[in-house]
Protein backbone atom coordinates (compact mmCIF):
# COMPACT_ATOMS: atom_id res chain seq x y z
CA UNK A 1 0.00 0.00 0.00
CA UNK A 2 1.32 3.47 -0.88
CA UNK A 3 2.55 5.77 1.87
CA UNK A 4 -0.25 7.98 3.20
CA UNK A 5 0.20 11.75 3.34
CA UNK A 6 -0.98 12.95 6.75
CA UNK A 7 0.14 16.58 6.45
CA UNK A 8 -3.44 17.86 6.29
CA UNK A 9 -4.82 15.64 9.00
CA UNK A 10 -6.02 17.14 12.27
CA UNK A 11 -5.01 16.33 15.85
CA UNK A 12 -7.74 15.30 18.30
CA UNK A 13 -7.59 14.42 21.96
CA UNK A 14 -9.08 10.95 22.38
CA UNK A 15 -11.33 12.29 25.14
CA UNK A 16 -12.92 14.65 22.60
CA UNK A 17 -14.09 11.72 20.51
CA UNK A 18 -14.89 9.00 23.06
CA UNK A 19 -16.48 8.70 26.46
CA UNK A 20 -14.24 6.28 28.35
CA UNK A 21 -15.52 4.39 31.37
CA UNK A 22 -15.42 0.89 32.90
CA UNK A 23 -17.35 -1.84 31.13
CA UNK A 24 -20.27 -3.44 32.96
CA UNK A 25 -19.52 -6.82 34.52
CA UNK A 26 -21.22 -9.48 36.62
CA UNK A 27 -18.85 -8.97 39.56
CA UNK A 28 -18.44 -12.72 39.90
CA UNK A 29 -15.42 -14.80 40.80
CA UNK A 30 -13.93 -16.51 37.76
CA UNK A 31 -15.00 -19.92 39.06
CA UNK A 32 -18.62 -18.77 38.85
CA UNK A 33 -18.34 -16.54 35.79
CA UNK A 34 -16.78 -19.24 33.61
CA UNK A 35 -18.53 -22.27 35.10
CA UNK A 36 -20.88 -22.76 32.15
CA UNK A 37 -19.45 -22.51 28.64
CA UNK A 38 -21.42 -20.58 26.04
CA UNK A 39 -20.91 -18.27 23.07
CA UNK A 40 -20.73 -14.82 24.70
CA UNK A 41 -17.15 -13.52 24.98
CA UNK A 42 -15.82 -12.16 28.27
CA UNK A 43 -13.23 -9.42 27.70
CA UNK A 44 -10.56 -9.62 30.40
CA UNK A 45 -7.24 -7.94 31.24
CA UNK A 46 -5.25 -9.69 28.54
CA UNK A 47 -3.18 -8.56 25.56
CA UNK A 48 -3.85 -11.83 23.72
CA UNK A 49 -6.76 -13.23 21.70
CA UNK A 50 -8.49 -9.83 21.33
CA UNK A 51 -8.83 -9.70 25.11
CA UNK A 52 -11.22 -12.67 25.18
CA UNK A 53 -10.75 -14.69 28.36
CA UNK A 54 -13.43 -17.24 27.55
CA UNK A 55 -17.01 -17.73 26.37
CA UNK A 56 -19.92 -18.09 28.78
CA UNK A 57 -23.64 -18.73 28.84
CA UNK A 58 -24.73 -15.34 30.21
CA UNK A 59 -26.38 -12.29 28.72
CA UNK A 60 -23.92 -9.72 27.34
CA UNK A 61 -23.44 -6.55 29.36
CA UNK A 62 -22.03 -4.47 26.50
CA UNK A 63 -22.90 -3.83 22.87
CA UNK A 64 -20.30 -4.58 20.24
CA UNK A 65 -18.77 -1.94 18.00
CA UNK A 66 -16.55 -0.32 20.62
CA UNK A 67 -12.89 -0.37 21.59
CA UNK A 68 -11.77 -1.83 24.90
CA UNK A 69 -8.53 -1.68 26.85
CA UNK A 70 -7.21 -2.81 30.21
CA UNK A 71 -6.12 -0.20 32.75
CA UNK A 72 -3.97 -2.77 34.58
CA UNK A 73 -1.70 -3.79 31.72
CA UNK A 74 -0.25 -1.99 28.68
CA UNK A 75 -1.19 -0.67 25.26
CA UNK A 76 -1.02 -4.26 23.98
CA UNK A 77 -4.49 -4.81 25.45
CA UNK A 78 -6.33 -2.34 23.17
CA UNK A 79 -8.83 -4.13 20.92
CA UNK A 80 -11.90 -3.53 18.78
CA UNK A 81 -14.88 -5.64 19.89
CA UNK A 82 -17.18 -6.38 16.93
CA UNK A 83 -19.70 -8.45 18.91
CA UNK A 84 -21.74 -8.01 22.08
CA UNK A 85 -19.71 -9.08 25.10
CA UNK A 86 -19.41 -9.20 28.87
CA UNK A 87 -17.17 -6.69 30.59
CA UNK A 88 -14.67 -7.33 33.34
CA UNK A 89 -13.10 -5.44 36.22
CA UNK A 90 -10.49 -2.92 34.98
CA UNK A 91 -11.56 -3.28 31.34
CA UNK A 92 -12.41 0.15 29.98
CA UNK A 93 -14.82 0.79 27.11
CA UNK A 94 -14.49 3.59 24.54
CA UNK A 95 -17.95 4.85 23.55
CA UNK A 96 -18.11 7.28 20.58
CA UNK A 97 -19.86 10.59 21.23
CA UNK A 98 -21.01 10.78 17.59
CA UNK A 99 -22.93 8.06 15.79
CA UNK A 100 -20.76 8.30 12.68
CA UNK A 101 -18.26 5.52 13.26
CA UNK A 102 -18.29 2.30 11.25
CA UNK A 103 -16.40 -0.91 11.90
CA UNK A 104 -13.67 -0.10 9.40
CA UNK A 105 -13.24 3.48 10.61
CA UNK A 106 -13.03 2.21 14.19
CA UNK A 107 -10.34 -0.25 13.13
CA UNK A 108 -8.48 2.62 11.50
CA UNK A 109 -8.73 4.69 14.69
CA UNK A 110 -7.64 1.67 16.73
CA UNK A 111 -4.42 1.41 14.71
CA UNK A 112 -3.58 5.09 15.21
CA UNK A 113 -4.57 5.10 18.88
CA UNK A 114 -2.69 1.91 19.70
CA UNK A 115 0.50 3.20 18.10
CA UNK A 116 0.24 6.51 19.98
CA UNK A 117 -0.30 4.67 23.28
CA UNK A 118 2.62 2.32 22.61
CA UNK A 119 5.00 5.21 22.06
CA UNK A 120 4.20 6.51 25.55
CA UNK A 121 5.75 3.38 27.04
CA UNK A 122 2.92 2.00 29.16
CA UNK A 123 3.57 -1.39 30.76
CA UNK A 124 2.46 -3.52 33.69
CA UNK A 125 4.10 -1.03 36.10
CA UNK A 126 3.23 2.23 34.31
CA UNK A 127 -0.50 1.56 33.95
CA UNK A 128 -2.56 2.70 30.98
CA UNK A 129 -5.47 4.42 32.73
CA UNK A 130 -8.54 6.00 31.17
CA UNK A 131 -7.44 9.43 32.41
CA UNK A 132 -4.20 9.07 30.44
CA UNK A 133 -6.03 7.63 27.44
CA UNK A 134 -8.30 10.68 27.22
CA UNK A 135 -5.29 12.99 26.93
CA UNK A 136 -3.59 11.13 24.09
CA UNK A 137 -3.56 13.09 20.83
CA UNK A 138 -4.18 11.28 17.57
CA UNK A 139 -3.98 12.64 14.05
CA UNK A 140 -6.94 11.73 11.83
CA UNK A 141 -8.12 12.57 8.29
CA UNK A 142 -10.67 15.38 8.01
CA UNK A 143 -12.97 16.86 5.37
CA UNK A 144 -12.97 20.48 4.21
CA UNK A 145 -15.23 21.46 7.11
CA UNK A 146 -12.75 19.98 9.64
CA UNK A 147 -15.08 17.07 10.48
CA UNK A 148 -13.77 13.52 10.56
CA UNK A 149 -13.49 11.91 7.14
CA UNK A 150 -15.00 8.51 7.93
CA UNK A 151 -15.20 7.55 4.26
CA UNK A 152 -11.46 8.12 3.79
CA UNK A 153 -10.63 5.98 6.84
CA UNK A 154 -12.79 3.19 5.42
CA UNK A 155 -11.05 3.49 2.06
CA UNK A 156 -7.63 3.13 3.67
CA UNK A 157 -8.78 0.02 5.54
CA UNK A 158 -10.31 -1.45 2.38
CA UNK A 159 -6.97 -1.05 0.61
CA UNK A 160 -5.16 -2.55 3.58
CA UNK A 161 -7.42 -5.61 3.75
CA UNK A 162 -7.17 -6.12 0.02
CA UNK A 163 -3.37 -5.97 -0.05
CA UNK A 164 -3.05 -8.25 2.97
CA UNK A 165 -5.69 -10.78 2.00
CA UNK A 166 -3.15 -13.29 0.73
CA UNK A 167 -0.85 -12.76 3.71
CA UNK A 168 -3.70 -13.32 6.16
CA UNK A 169 -4.70 -16.46 4.29
CA UNK A 170 -1.18 -17.84 4.48
CA UNK A 171 -0.78 -17.01 8.16
CA UNK A 172 -4.00 -18.87 8.87
CA UNK A 173 -2.61 -21.86 7.01
CA UNK A 174 0.59 -21.77 9.02
CA UNK A 175 -1.36 -21.37 12.26
CA UNK A 176 -3.58 -24.39 11.57
CA UNK A 177 -1.18 -27.19 10.78
CA UNK A 178 -3.56 -29.96 11.81
CA UNK A 179 -6.43 -28.38 9.87
CA UNK A 180 -4.28 -27.99 6.77
CA UNK A 181 -4.01 -31.74 6.17
CA UNK A 182 -0.50 -31.76 7.61
CA UNK A 183 0.38 -34.96 9.42
CA UNK A 184 2.06 -33.94 12.67
CA UNK A 185 1.81 -37.35 14.34
CA UNK A 186 5.47 -38.11 13.59
CA UNK A 187 6.83 -34.75 14.65
CA UNK A 188 9.29 -34.82 17.52
CA UNK A 189 9.22 -32.86 20.77
CA UNK A 190 12.15 -30.55 21.44
CA UNK A 191 13.05 -28.50 24.47
CA UNK A 192 13.61 -24.86 23.48
CA UNK A 193 16.75 -24.65 25.63
CA UNK A 194 18.26 -27.61 23.75
CA UNK A 195 17.67 -26.00 20.35
CA UNK A 196 18.41 -22.36 21.01
CA UNK A 197 20.83 -20.08 22.75
CA UNK A 198 18.43 -18.08 24.92
CA UNK A 199 19.31 -14.54 26.01
CA UNK A 200 17.92 -11.11 26.80
CA UNK A 201 18.98 -7.77 25.29
CA UNK A 202 20.87 -5.03 27.07
CA UNK A 203 18.90 -2.75 29.38
CA UNK A 204 17.15 -0.10 27.28
CA UNK A 205 13.82 1.72 26.92
CA UNK A 206 12.23 3.15 23.77
CA UNK A 207 11.65 6.43 25.62
CA UNK A 208 15.38 7.18 25.48
CA UNK A 209 15.66 7.04 21.69
CA UNK A 210 15.09 9.51 18.88
CA UNK A 211 13.17 8.47 15.78
CA UNK A 212 15.24 6.73 13.13
CA UNK A 213 15.39 3.62 10.94
CA UNK A 214 16.36 0.85 13.37
CA UNK A 215 13.48 -1.36 14.60
CA UNK A 216 12.95 -1.25 18.37
CA UNK A 217 11.51 -4.64 19.31
CA UNK A 218 9.48 -4.81 22.52
CA UNK A 219 6.88 -7.11 24.07
CA UNK A 220 3.99 -6.17 21.76
CA UNK A 221 1.92 -8.78 19.96
CA UNK A 222 1.61 -7.07 16.58
CA UNK A 223 3.79 -5.45 13.89
CA UNK A 224 6.41 -8.19 14.39
CA UNK A 225 7.03 -6.84 17.89
CA UNK A 226 8.40 -3.58 16.46
CA UNK A 227 7.29 -0.71 18.67
CA UNK A 228 8.93 2.11 16.72
CA UNK A 229 11.97 2.91 14.59
CA UNK A 230 14.84 4.64 16.36
CA UNK A 231 18.39 5.97 16.05
CA UNK A 232 21.04 3.99 17.93
CA UNK A 233 23.21 5.65 20.56
CA UNK A 234 26.82 6.42 19.69
CA UNK A 235 28.87 3.18 19.63
CA UNK A 236 25.80 1.15 20.62
CA UNK A 237 25.90 -2.48 19.47
CA UNK A 238 22.71 -3.67 17.78
CA UNK A 239 21.08 -7.00 18.47
CA UNK A 240 21.83 -9.19 15.48
CA UNK A 241 18.95 -10.27 13.27
CA UNK A 242 18.19 -13.83 12.11
CA UNK A 243 16.68 -14.73 15.48
CA UNK A 244 13.32 -15.23 17.16
CA UNK A 245 12.07 -12.82 19.81
CA UNK A 246 9.54 -13.87 22.45
CA UNK A 247 7.36 -11.56 24.54
CA UNK A 248 7.36 -12.62 28.20
CA UNK A 249 4.01 -10.88 28.58
CA UNK A 250 1.91 -13.11 26.33
CA UNK A 251 4.33 -15.41 24.50
CA UNK A 252 4.00 -13.64 21.14
CA UNK A 253 6.95 -14.82 19.04
CA UNK A 254 8.39 -13.26 15.89
CA UNK A 255 11.24 -13.92 13.50
CA UNK A 256 13.55 -10.89 13.24
CA UNK A 257 15.28 -10.74 9.89
CA UNK A 258 17.22 -7.50 10.41
CA UNK A 259 19.45 -6.15 13.16
CA UNK A 260 17.42 -4.35 15.83
CA UNK A 261 17.40 -2.87 19.31
CA UNK A 262 15.53 -5.02 21.82
CA UNK A 263 13.77 -3.81 24.93
CA UNK A 264 15.70 -5.02 27.97
CA UNK A 265 16.26 -4.42 31.65
CA UNK A 266 12.94 -5.36 33.29
CA UNK A 267 10.45 -8.18 33.65
CA UNK A 268 8.87 -7.46 30.29
CA UNK A 269 12.23 -7.47 28.50
CA UNK A 270 12.03 -9.58 25.35
CA UNK A 271 13.70 -12.98 25.13
CA UNK A 272 15.93 -13.80 22.14
CA UNK A 273 16.42 -17.26 20.60
CA UNK A 274 19.34 -18.07 18.28
CA UNK A 275 20.37 -21.12 16.26
CA UNK A 276 22.81 -21.25 13.34
CA UNK A 277 20.30 -23.26 11.28
CA UNK A 278 17.68 -20.54 11.51
CA UNK A 279 16.59 -18.57 8.44
CA UNK A 280 13.64 -16.35 7.60
CA UNK A 281 11.42 -19.23 6.48
CA UNK A 282 11.98 -21.89 9.11
CA UNK A 283 12.11 -18.98 11.58
CA UNK A 284 8.55 -18.04 10.68
CA UNK A 285 7.50 -21.69 11.01
CA UNK A 286 9.02 -22.09 14.49
CA UNK A 287 7.89 -18.69 15.79
CA UNK A 288 4.31 -19.62 14.85
CA UNK A 289 4.54 -22.90 16.76
CA UNK A 290 6.21 -21.16 19.70
CA UNK A 291 3.49 -18.48 19.90
CA UNK A 292 0.86 -21.19 20.29
CA UNK A 293 2.81 -23.00 23.00
CA UNK A 294 3.57 -19.80 24.94
CA UNK A 295 0.17 -18.10 24.79
CA UNK A 296 -0.43 -19.21 28.40
CA UNK A 297 1.78 -16.40 29.69
CA UNK A 298 0.25 -13.15 30.95
CA UNK A 299 1.07 -10.06 32.99
CA UNK A 300 0.37 -12.04 36.14
CA UNK A 301 2.42 -15.01 34.95
CA UNK A 302 5.21 -13.68 32.76
CA UNK A 303 7.78 -15.85 31.04
CA UNK A 304 11.50 -15.61 31.75
CA UNK A 305 14.64 -17.11 30.25
CA UNK A 306 14.40 -20.29 32.28
CA UNK A 307 10.70 -20.89 31.63
CA UNK A 308 11.19 -20.38 27.88
CA UNK A 309 14.20 -22.74 27.90
CA UNK A 310 11.97 -25.38 29.46
CA UNK A 311 9.13 -25.09 26.94
CA UNK A 312 8.52 -28.10 24.70
CA UNK A 313 7.69 -27.52 21.05
CA UNK A 314 6.76 -30.14 18.47
CA UNK A 315 8.52 -29.84 15.10
CA UNK A 316 9.11 -31.89 11.94
CA UNK A 317 12.17 -34.05 12.55
CA UNK A 318 14.87 -35.87 10.63
CA UNK A 319 17.26 -38.26 12.35
CA UNK A 320 16.00 -37.00 15.73
CA UNK A 321 16.87 -33.39 14.84
CA UNK A 322 14.57 -30.62 13.62
CA UNK A 323 14.03 -30.88 9.89
CA UNK A 324 15.09 -27.33 9.12
CA UNK A 325 14.93 -27.87 5.35
CA UNK A 326 11.36 -29.21 5.49
CA UNK A 327 10.19 -26.20 7.51
CA UNK A 328 11.95 -23.87 5.08
CA UNK A 329 10.32 -25.47 2.04
CA UNK A 330 6.90 -25.61 3.67
CA UNK A 331 6.83 -21.88 4.31
CA UNK A 332 8.14 -21.15 0.83
CA UNK A 333 5.33 -23.30 -0.58
CA UNK A 334 2.83 -20.92 0.99
CA UNK A 335 4.35 -18.01 -0.94
CA UNK A 336 4.89 -15.89 2.16
CA UNK A 337 7.92 -14.09 0.79
CA UNK A 338 5.87 -10.89 0.86
CA UNK A 339 5.49 -11.15 4.64
CA UNK A 340 9.23 -10.78 5.11
CA UNK A 341 9.88 -8.03 2.59
KEGUDO-105895 format. One line per 5 residues: number of its first residue (from 1); their letters; for each residue x, y, z of C-alpha. Coordinates in pm, 1 decimal, m for minus. Layout:
<marnus>
NUM = A = X,Y,Z ~ ...
</marnus>
This chain:
<marnus>
1 = XXXXX = 0.0,0.0,0.0 ~ 132.1,347.5,m87.7 ~ 255.2,577.1,186.6 ~ m24.6,797.6,319.7 ~ 19.6,1175.4,333.8
6 = XXXXX = m98.3,1294.7,675.1 ~ 14.1,1657.8,644.8 ~ m344.4,1786.0,628.5 ~ m482.3,1563.6,900.3 ~ m601.9,1713.5,1226.6
11 = XXXXX = m501.4,1633.4,1584.6 ~ m773.7,1530.0,1830.2 ~ m758.8,1442.1,2196.3 ~ m907.9,1095.3,2238.1 ~ m1133.4,1228.6,2514.3
16 = XXXXX = m1292.1,1465.3,2260.3 ~ m1409.1,1171.5,2050.6 ~ m1489.3,900.1,2305.8 ~ m1648.1,870.2,2645.9 ~ m1423.7,627.7,2834.6
21 = XXXXX = m1552.1,439.3,3136.9 ~ m1541.6,88.6,3289.7 ~ m1735.4,m184.0,3112.8 ~ m2026.8,m343.8,3296.2 ~ m1952.4,m681.6,3451.8
26 = XXXXX = m2122.5,m947.6,3662.0 ~ m1885.0,m897.4,3955.6 ~ m1844.4,m1272.5,3990.4 ~ m1541.6,m1480.5,4080.1 ~ m1393.1,m1651.4,3775.9
31 = XXXXX = m1499.7,m1992.4,3905.8 ~ m1862.3,m1877.4,3884.6 ~ m1833.8,m1654.2,3579.0 ~ m1678.1,m1924.4,3361.3 ~ m1853.0,m2227.0,3510.0
36 = XXXXX = m2088.4,m2276.0,3214.6 ~ m1944.8,m2251.0,2863.9 ~ m2142.1,m2058.4,2603.7 ~ m2090.5,m1827.3,2306.9 ~ m2072.9,m1482.4,2470.1
41 = XXXXX = m1714.6,m1352.5,2498.1 ~ m1581.7,m1216.5,2826.8 ~ m1323.0,m942.0,2770.4 ~ m1055.6,m961.9,3039.8 ~ m724.1,m794.2,3123.8
46 = XXXXX = m525.5,m968.7,2853.6 ~ m318.1,m856.0,2556.0 ~ m385.1,m1182.7,2372.3 ~ m676.1,m1322.7,2169.8 ~ m848.9,m983.2,2133.0
51 = XXXXX = m883.1,m970.3,2511.4 ~ m1122.3,m1266.6,2517.7 ~ m1075.2,m1468.6,2836.3 ~ m1343.2,m1723.8,2755.1 ~ m1701.4,m1773.3,2637.2
56 = XXXXX = m1991.8,m1809.3,2877.8 ~ m2364.4,m1872.8,2883.7 ~ m2472.7,m1533.6,3020.9 ~ m2638.0,m1228.9,2872.5 ~ m2392.0,m972.1,2734.2
61 = XXXXX = m2343.7,m655.0,2935.9 ~ m2202.9,m446.7,2649.7 ~ m2290.4,m383.1,2286.8 ~ m2029.8,m457.7,2024.3 ~ m1877.5,m194.0,1799.6
66 = XXXXX = m1655.2,m32.3,2062.4 ~ m1288.6,m37.1,2158.9 ~ m1176.7,m183.2,2490.4 ~ m852.5,m167.8,2684.8 ~ m720.8,m281.4,3020.9
71 = XXXXX = m611.5,m19.9,3275.4 ~ m396.8,m277.1,3457.6 ~ m169.7,m379.0,3171.9 ~ m25.1,m199.3,2867.5 ~ m118.7,m66.6,2526.0
76 = XXXXX = m102.4,m426.4,2397.6 ~ m449.3,m481.3,2545.0 ~ m632.8,m233.8,2317.1 ~ m882.8,m412.9,2092.2 ~ m1190.4,m353.3,1878.4
81 = XXXXX = m1487.8,m564.2,1989.1 ~ m1717.8,m637.9,1693.0 ~ m1969.7,m844.5,1890.7 ~ m2173.6,m800.6,2208.2 ~ m1971.1,m908.5,2509.6
86 = XXXXX = m1940.8,m920.2,2887.2 ~ m1716.8,m668.9,3059.2 ~ m1467.0,m732.8,3334.3 ~ m1309.5,m544.1,3622.3 ~ m1049.0,m291.7,3498.3
91 = XXXXX = m1155.9,m328.5,3134.1 ~ m1241.0,15.5,2998.2 ~ m1481.6,79.2,2710.9 ~ m1448.8,359.1,2454.2 ~ m1795.5,485.4,2354.5
96 = XXXXX = m1810.7,727.6,2058.2 ~ m1986.3,1058.9,2122.8 ~ m2100.7,1078.0,1759.2 ~ m2293.3,805.6,1579.4 ~ m2075.7,830.2,1268.3
101 = XXXXX = m1826.5,552.4,1326.3 ~ m1828.9,230.4,1125.4 ~ m1640.0,m91.1,1190.2 ~ m1367.0,m9.9,940.0 ~ m1323.7,348.0,1060.6
106 = XXXXX = m1302.8,221.0,1419.4 ~ m1033.6,m25.2,1313.0 ~ m848.5,262.5,1149.8 ~ m873.1,469.2,1468.6 ~ m764.1,166.7,1672.9
111 = XXXXX = m441.7,141.3,1471.0 ~ m357.8,509.2,1520.7 ~ m457.2,509.9,1887.6 ~ m268.6,191.1,1969.9 ~ 50.3,319.8,1810.5
116 = XXXXX = 24.0,651.0,1998.3 ~ m29.6,466.9,2327.6 ~ 261.9,232.0,2260.7 ~ 500.4,521.5,2205.9 ~ 420.5,650.7,2555.0
121 = XXXXX = 574.6,338.0,2703.8 ~ 291.7,200.2,2915.7 ~ 357.2,m138.6,3075.6 ~ 246.3,m351.7,3368.8 ~ 410.5,m102.6,3609.6
126 = XXXXX = 322.9,223.3,3430.8 ~ m49.6,155.8,3394.8 ~ m256.1,269.6,3098.0 ~ m546.6,442.1,3272.8 ~ m854.2,599.5,3116.9
131 = XXXXX = m744.0,943.2,3240.5 ~ m420.1,907.4,3044.4 ~ m603.2,763.1,2743.8 ~ m830.3,1067.6,2722.4 ~ m528.8,1299.2,2692.6
136 = XXXXX = m359.3,1113.0,2409.4 ~ m355.7,1308.9,2083.4 ~ m417.6,1128.1,1756.9 ~ m397.7,1264.3,1404.8 ~ m694.4,1172.5,1183.1
141 = XXXXX = m811.8,1256.5,828.6 ~ m1066.5,1537.7,800.6 ~ m1297.0,1685.6,537.0 ~ m1297.2,2048.1,421.2 ~ m1522.5,2146.0,711.2
146 = XXXXX = m1274.8,1998.0,964.3 ~ m1508.5,1707.2,1048.0 ~ m1377.4,1352.4,1056.4 ~ m1349.0,1190.8,714.4 ~ m1499.9,851.3,793.4
151 = XXXXX = m1519.7,754.6,425.6 ~ m1145.6,811.7,379.2 ~ m1063.5,598.5,684.4 ~ m1279.4,318.6,541.7 ~ m1105.2,349.5,205.8
156 = XXXXX = m763.5,312.8,367.4 ~ m878.0,2.2,554.1 ~ m1031.2,m145.2,238.4 ~ m697.4,m105.4,60.7 ~ m516.1,m255.3,357.8
161 = XXXXX = m741.8,m560.9,375.2 ~ m717.3,m612.3,1.7 ~ m337.0,m596.6,m5.2 ~ m304.7,m825.2,296.7 ~ m569.4,m1077.8,200.3
166 = XXXXX = m314.8,m1329.4,72.6 ~ m85.5,m1275.8,371.4 ~ m369.8,m1332.3,616.4 ~ m470.3,m1646.4,428.6 ~ m118.2,m1784.0,447.6
171 = XXXXX = m77.9,m1700.6,816.3 ~ m400.4,m1886.6,886.8 ~ m261.5,m2185.8,701.0 ~ 59.0,m2177.0,902.0 ~ m136.2,m2137.1,1225.5
176 = XXXXX = m357.6,m2438.5,1156.6 ~ m118.0,m2719.5,1077.5 ~ m355.5,m2996.4,1180.7 ~ m643.4,m2837.6,986.7 ~ m428.1,m2799.5,676.9
181 = XXXXX = m400.6,m3173.8,617.0 ~ m49.9,m3175.6,760.8 ~ 37.8,m3496.5,941.7 ~ 206.2,m3394.0,1266.5 ~ 180.8,m3735.3,1434.4
186 = XXXXX = 547.2,m3811.3,1358.7 ~ 683.1,m3474.8,1465.2 ~ 929.4,m3482.4,1752.4 ~ 922.1,m3286.5,2077.5 ~ 1215.2,m3055.4,2143.6
191 = XXXXX = 1305.0,m2849.6,2447.0 ~ 1361.0,m2485.9,2348.1 ~ 1675.2,m2464.6,2562.6 ~ 1826.0,m2760.7,2375.3 ~ 1766.9,m2600.2,2035.0
196 = XXXXX = 1840.6,m2235.8,2101.0 ~ 2083.3,m2007.7,2274.8 ~ 1842.5,m1807.7,2492.5 ~ 1931.1,m1453.6,2600.8 ~ 1791.8,m1110.5,2680.1
201 = XXXXX = 1898.2,m777.3,2528.9 ~ 2086.7,m502.6,2707.4 ~ 1889.7,m275.3,2938.5 ~ 1715.3,m9.9,2727.7 ~ 1382.4,172.0,2691.7
206 = XXXXX = 1223.3,314.9,2377.1 ~ 1164.8,643.0,2561.8 ~ 1537.6,718.1,2547.7 ~ 1565.9,704.0,2169.4 ~ 1509.3,951.4,1888.4
211 = XXXXX = 1317.3,847.0,1578.2 ~ 1523.6,673.2,1312.8 ~ 1539.3,361.5,1094.0 ~ 1635.9,84.5,1336.7 ~ 1348.4,m135.5,1459.8
216 = XXXXX = 1295.5,m124.5,1836.6 ~ 1151.2,m464.3,1931.2 ~ 948.1,m481.2,2251.9 ~ 688.2,m711.2,2406.9 ~ 399.3,m617.1,2176.3
221 = XXXXX = 191.5,m878.0,1996.1 ~ 160.9,m707.3,1658.1 ~ 379.4,m545.1,1389.0 ~ 640.5,m818.9,1439.5 ~ 702.8,m684.5,1788.5
226 = XXXXX = 839.6,m358.4,1645.7 ~ 729.5,m71.3,1867.0 ~ 893.2,210.6,1671.6 ~ 1197.3,290.7,1459.3 ~ 1483.6,464.2,1635.6
231 = XXXXX = 1839.1,597.0,1605.2 ~ 2103.6,399.4,1793.4 ~ 2321.4,565.2,2056.2 ~ 2681.8,642.1,1968.7 ~ 2887.0,318.0,1963.4
236 = XXXXX = 2580.3,115.1,2062.0 ~ 2590.1,m248.2,1946.8 ~ 2271.5,m366.6,1777.6 ~ 2108.0,m700.0,1847.0 ~ 2182.8,m919.3,1547.7
241 = XXXXX = 1895.4,m1027.0,1326.8 ~ 1819.3,m1383.1,1211.4 ~ 1668.5,m1472.5,1547.6 ~ 1332.3,m1522.8,1715.6 ~ 1206.8,m1282.1,1981.2
246 = XXXXX = 953.6,m1386.7,2244.9 ~ 735.7,m1155.7,2453.5 ~ 736.4,m1262.0,2819.6 ~ 400.6,m1088.3,2858.1 ~ 191.2,m1310.9,2632.7
251 = XXXXX = 433.3,m1540.6,2450.5 ~ 400.3,m1364.2,2113.8 ~ 695.1,m1481.9,1903.8 ~ 838.6,m1325.6,1588.8 ~ 1124.1,m1391.6,1350.0
256 = XXXXX = 1354.8,m1088.8,1324.1 ~ 1528.0,m1073.9,988.6 ~ 1722.1,m749.8,1040.7 ~ 1944.9,m614.8,1316.1 ~ 1742.4,m435.1,1582.6
261 = XXXXX = 1740.4,m287.4,1930.6 ~ 1553.3,m501.8,2182.3 ~ 1377.3,m381.5,2493.4 ~ 1569.8,m501.8,2797.3 ~ 1625.7,m441.9,3164.6
266 = XXXXX = 1294.1,m535.6,3328.6 ~ 1045.0,m818.2,3365.3 ~ 886.9,m745.7,3028.7 ~ 1222.7,m747.0,2849.5 ~ 1202.8,m958.0,2535.5
271 = XXXXX = 1370.0,m1298.5,2512.7 ~ 1592.9,m1379.7,2214.4 ~ 1642.1,m1726.0,2059.7 ~ 1933.9,m1806.7,1827.7 ~ 2037.2,m2112.4,1626.4
276 = XXXXX = 2281.2,m2125.5,1334.0 ~ 2029.6,m2326.4,1128.3 ~ 1767.5,m2053.9,1151.4 ~ 1658.8,m1856.6,844.3 ~ 1364.1,m1634.8,760.4
281 = XXXXX = 1142.4,m1923.4,647.5 ~ 1197.7,m2188.8,911.2 ~ 1211.2,m1898.0,1158.2 ~ 855.0,m1804.4,1067.9 ~ 750.1,m2168.8,1101.0
286 = XXXXX = 902.1,m2208.8,1449.0 ~ 788.6,m1869.2,1578.9 ~ 430.7,m1961.5,1485.0 ~ 454.0,m2290.3,1675.7 ~ 621.0,m2116.2,1969.7
291 = XXXXX = 349.2,m1848.3,1990.0 ~ 86.3,m2119.5,2028.8 ~ 281.3,m2300.2,2300.3 ~ 357.0,m1979.8,2493.6 ~ 17.0,m1810.0,2478.7
296 = XXXXX = m43.2,m1921.0,2839.8 ~ 177.9,m1640.2,2969.3 ~ 24.8,m1314.8,3094.6 ~ 107.1,m1006.4,3298.7 ~ 37.3,m1204.2,3613.9
301 = XXXXX = 242.3,m1500.6,3495.0 ~ 520.9,m1368.1,3276.3 ~ 778.2,m1584.7,3104.5 ~ 1149.9,m1561.1,3175.1 ~ 1464.4,m1711.3,3025.1
306 = XXXXX = 1439.5,m2028.6,3228.1 ~ 1070.2,m2089.4,3162.6 ~ 1119.2,m2038.5,2787.8 ~ 1420.1,m2274.1,2790.4 ~ 1197.0,m2538.0,2946.1
311 = XXXXX = 913.2,m2508.8,2694.2 ~ 852.3,m2809.7,2470.1 ~ 768.6,m2752.4,2104.9 ~ 676.1,m3013.9,1846.8 ~ 851.9,m2984.0,1510.4
316 = XXXXX = 910.7,m3188.7,1193.9 ~ 1217.0,m3405.2,1254.7 ~ 1487.2,m3587.1,1062.9 ~ 1725.8,m3826.4,1235.0 ~ 1600.3,m3700.1,1573.4
321 = XXXXX = 1687.0,m3339.1,1484.3 ~ 1457.4,m3061.8,1362.4 ~ 1402.9,m3087.8,988.7 ~ 1508.9,m2733.5,912.1 ~ 1493.1,m2787.0,535.0
326 = XXXXX = 1136.3,m2920.6,548.8 ~ 1018.7,m2620.3,751.0 ~ 1194.6,m2387.1,507.8 ~ 1032.4,m2547.1,204.1 ~ 689.7,m2561.2,367.0
331 = XXXXX = 683.5,m2188.2,431.2 ~ 813.5,m2115.5,83.2 ~ 533.2,m2330.1,m57.7 ~ 283.4,m2091.6,99.1 ~ 435.3,m1800.9,m93.7
336 = XXXXX = 488.8,m1588.6,215.5 ~ 792.4,m1409.1,79.2 ~ 587.2,m1089.3,85.8 ~ 549.2,m1114.8,463.7 ~ 922.6,m1078.1,510.7
341 = X = 987.7,m802.5,258.7
</marnus>
